[in-house]
Amino acid sequence: MSGNVGMEALIPIVNKVQDAFTQVGMNSVIDLPQIAVVGGQSAGKSSVLENCVGKDFLPRGSGIVTRRPLILQLNYVEKGEWGEFLHAKGKKFTDFDEIRREIEAETDRMTGSNKGISDIPINLRVFSPHVLNLTLIDLPGITKVPIGDQPPDIEFQIRGMIMQFISKPSCLILAVTPANSDLANSDALKLAKEVDPEGIRTIGVLTKLDLMDDGTDAKEILDNKVLPLRRGYIGVVNRSQRDIEGKKDIKQAQAAERKYFLSHPAYRHLAERAGTAFLQKTLNQQLTNHIREVLPSLRSKLEQQLTSMESEVKEFKNLGMSGGREDKSAKPRMMMQMVNRVTHDFEEMIEGGGNHVDTTSLSGGAKINTIFHFRFPGYLNEGRLDEKELRKEIGFAIRNIHGVRSGLFTPDAAFEMTVKRQIETLAPPSMKCIQQVSTELHEVIMKCIDKIKNYPRLQAEIDNLVSGYLRECETHCREQIQQLVEVELSYINTNHDDFIGFNSTAKDESVKDVQNAGSESQLIKKGWLSTTNVGLTKGLSREYWFVLYTDALAWFKDESERDQKYYLTIDGVKMKSSEEEEEGGGLFGHRKFKIQLFHPNARYLFREYRELTLYAKDEDDMEDWRASFLRAGIYTHRSQMDMEDLEDEDHKPKFERLFEDPQLERQVEVIRTYVNSYMAIVRKTFKDIVPKHIMCLMVNKMKVFIEIELMPSLYGAGNPAELMEESEDEVRRRQELLGMYDACKDALKTISEVTAKTSSTPLPAPVHSNNHHSAPSPNMNASRMPKSDSAHSLSQSQRSRPPPDLPNRPTGRSAPNAGATRPAPAPPGGGSRRPPPPSRPARPN
Ligand SMILES: Nc1nc2c(ncn2[C@@H]2O[C@H](COP(=O)(O)OP(=O)(O)OP(=O)(O)O)[C@@H](O)[C@H]2O)c(=O)[nH]1
């Protein structure tokens, strides 16, 4: 294909821009517009389209030839020239006559051979080094009277088909009208006007000038004086049927066409603005305008991309890595930068703050804080014995200390032994805390060095050194905590200010003694409990505020203790406690923690009740109350039946049996209270001191190590040049980045060159229906130009001319040559020719 020189000239420009953008990762940046030909049957549409491309391959002839839309995609390739049909994928058509035959055959396949039509397009892709990536659309000619197999609504169908394509705002419309027919009735112009009323994307093409009646010409139409179009009309002389049959080639045809215009007296003056070559030039200018229009946005995209790469490129340049040769001396400097980055990131992740605060998950420092203040206290509590177990231990200890004798007094040793056992249980949760912080620190390190993964050797070495040091810190910290446990075990400080044994030994040692001594009643415990039998319908429970004194139990409506419900002296009162399943508690049931108080020697406990049933909210609460009742001298009562139950099948005493001795039970309770008090102090100390140790011995030490010792350690570990060896990925990435950076700069240069080498042409001023004087212009684009600019492109003389009243109509003879001028008497008054009033609508719509 070489019939369109202008288009070929555009190819390198488009390709250069396209290539530059492909290199920077942007494809299809220049999306060239589609061009569609519309017109009546046999108007010469296919001929015009073929001329635009500059190659013979479309079926042409008299009658309805184009019966399906043909979407012709031109694709630029460096080598070879062939066509491919969508309906015959994979088959390459190198003979363009064969392409024509295939179009005809494919048309017939869908529509039959008897002039039927179809809106299903034929898709043809032509690959050639001589074309731009453009899409051209050949559409069936507009017809009104159905023939052959054509449906009755043929006109309507074809119209719909055409509209599908030309209504797209990006589609250029070549409205083809043969000069030997009435321009005023041109369906092509009517349709174009419907979708493009301002005429921005419509070019009028007047074919078959050579077939006009002798003595008539289309000068006035071509001068845009008849039915003026914003972009005017271009006259062409295509090959006649005889030329085609005689195999007149496109070049010969264009030469003959040029001769025709130059030699024709009516057209000589516009020979430079007529003919296939000028039509091509017009379209190419339109494409140029389009290219130039997209350049500014491409430029700004490129500039943005360049800016985003600048800092990294600068970094490489600083390190002497921008060229092909690498600067070896830059590696230690680079290593220092990397280590500084790790130091900075580590510090930031531990201490918080910084520029990149993570909003999706907790950072290292925040996680360590959670371990210290939420998880660690939980772990400390997990290690606690439950109340039952604790009592059991204390009970055994007391009995073992007393040996064969029944001890009258609570032995101190039992307290100390139990406390020591309890202190030992604090070691595992503390170690767990250390281990979790260590894991977190390691994760922080991993995150920090992930950023230097492009230097795998350096990354591995830092990991090795830092993780090794972390292990040392962890071991040291564990030793220190173990030491702390031993310190606690070495001296049980019963003189501690917060220890209740120290301050209130007398009070707690023997509540009973206090009572017996006739001292004043003392408060033991207050709290909510629910009960079912205090003046309520049986079965319903209700909460009261219970206050337990050394000698009495009182309950009130609420904490204000104003409305007292009852005051029960507890002398001789016993208790039973149990857990029971709540009725209707569902699959797993709700457990109820029940304590029953009763008087074994009296019929009624209070009022008409034999017992008082109290429900605690949970097991701990029940244990607390039980302990408090014990302190108040309310002991567990065992019936004979219970006692029988105290031996198991092997006649070994069950644990409960220990407590058949109320004296022992009371002693256990006293020690338990002391143990709890003392352990609360130790736990508090651990809660405070373990995190401090971890901070001091692990976190802070790690910070110092990374900041001060890491760099010298790295030097000790190996040569910086070797450590700074990049990963293949990094080398590739750097090359790509630098390549992309250069490509961006080249692309910007290309854009500047293209801008300098090409020029846009402004959109002609709009024409009015009665303006016969708008000059035709090859400039089709600039549709987005402000109207005022377009208006400026009109010369002063053009604007000052008075607008003629009506479109020019042919005078004299009948229709076929409407729009053509005939030698006719000069119009009255000279100036613009005023045709006689039209006998039918003179405008396309
Ligand atoms: N002499 C002469 N013949 C032309 C000219 N333009 C087209 N023809 C002839 O007119 C006939 C129809 O031309 P086509 O290009 O097939 O017209 P079309 O508009 O594509 O026709 P359909 O697709 O059938 O609607 C062919 O025989 C062409 O050779 C012209 O400018 N001068």
The ligand as an ORCA input file, in Angstrom:
! r2SCAN-3c Opt
* xyz 0 1
  N     -16.737      7.759    -13.544
  C     -16.770      7.624    -12.248
  N     -17.208      6.494    -11.717
  C     -17.234      6.370    -10.364
  C     -16.794      7.410     -9.536
  N     -16.936      6.996     -8.252
  C     -17.420      5.754     -8.303
  N     -17.617      5.366     -9.564
  C     -18.153      4.099    -10.006
  O     -19.417      3.939     -9.383
  C     -19.645      2.599     -9.076
  C     -20.000      2.470     -7.617
  O     -18.880      2.788     -6.884
  P     -18.646      2.189     -5.467
  O     -17.406      2.787     -4.946
  O     -18.824      0.756     -5.436
  O     -19.883      2.849     -4.758
  P     -20.511      2.478     -3.340
  O     -21.103      3.744     -2.823
  O     -19.505      1.868     -2.512
  O     -21.621      1.479     -3.757
  P     -22.476      0.527     -2.841
  O     -21.535      0.035     -1.826
  O     -22.979     -0.468     -3.720
  O     -23.545      1.385     -2.237
  C     -18.382      1.856     -9.450
  O     -18.555      1.275    -10.694
  C     -17.349      2.920     -9.559
  O     -16.385      2.636    -10.550
  C     -16.319      8.617    -10.138
  O     -15.930      9.563     -9.450
  N     -16.328      8.671    -11.475
*
